[in-house]
């Protein structure tokens, strides 16, 4: 089928879109196997006491995932999407086995290097492929469905591994479902997923899309001279106000997510919660986050992007503070729910905003740059939270991350222009 015969839209491409939703659910589930259990393995199996050293697995994960996002976007624009997705799954298959058989914490850190590569390549590519298929009108809805699948699966896997750990011990049983997930994801991607780059070319042909970012910075029109990788990097990181606001908000969103992943299970266990309740809190946050995106992604197509992002960052900050002031399970659960609501408002909306601004011909690269900054938040959050927790205690680390999240929302309110109404 030639590019001119392709039709954009969710309804028109629902079979391939639904398949990509399932594939992204497997991507989320693979990282979900770590959320409730891995920090506890550090303390129980390896007798680690330094919070900064325990969070080293998140630093390696965040840096590698950020770089993988960047390369996934850039090479998807150059070579196509499908084989980047397949490569990510091939890298992810060994991760559960490395964790199961790890004789030292360094093996866990290396497993998270591979997991970061898997998440960056696979999640970025499924995002880009869905954007390709649906076109500009339902971009927020597409991102909501994508992130819903990934984070609900993450939450369910976190809950499952927590209960398996409580019943059978921290290793090996909780990580065996992860191995099955990785093999199924590889099979689906290799055999059934189709290349979607032609849909991006078709969008460029029929829309006459002129990049908002290039127009605002008086750069050459894309159909005259395509921007270089460096130009796209600078536009997304700094030069364009909306793209800069989105990139820093993504960074601080994942900075607080990294803190929740690495410190909250340790904190809740330290205050006396049983492992089943720790697992429930760890699953509530991404569960609310995942289901909420079914609403918030589509809502951003009606109300615009900016107000949802600002509200989301501030609600996240409030949820984080509840962990500091709480002293009972229901307060911690409330904090997790608020965190989930705030992140649901932010997560699909940020990607949709970046996609609003970037030209279809280089959108994947711009999304990759945004996701570079966003996932560097894992590494920065782990580093900052670990240092502050070792120096002043875990509650001080949680409060510091909450304050930074609030400030990030202030930056979006002050700097970002609305991207959706500019379509």
Secondary structure by P-SEA (a helix, b strand, c coil): ccccccccccccaaaaaaaaaaaaaaaaaaaacccccaaaaaaaccccccccccaaaaaaaaaaaaaaaaaaaaaaaccccaaaaaaaaaaacaaaaaaaacccaaaaaaaaaaaaaaaaaaaaaaaaaaaacccccaaaaaaaaaaaaaaaaaaaaaaaaaaaaaccccccccaaaaaaaaaaaaaaaaccccccaaaaaaaaaacccccaaaaaacccccccccccaaaaaaaaccccaaaaaaaaaaaaaaaaaaaaaccaaaaaaaacccaaaaaaaaaaaaaaaaaaaacaaaaaaccccaaaaaaaaaaaaaaaaaaaacccaaaaaaaaaaaaaaaaacaaaaaaaaaaccccccaaaaaaaaaaaaaaaaaaaaaaaaaaaacccaaaaaaaaaaaaaaaaaaaacccccccccc
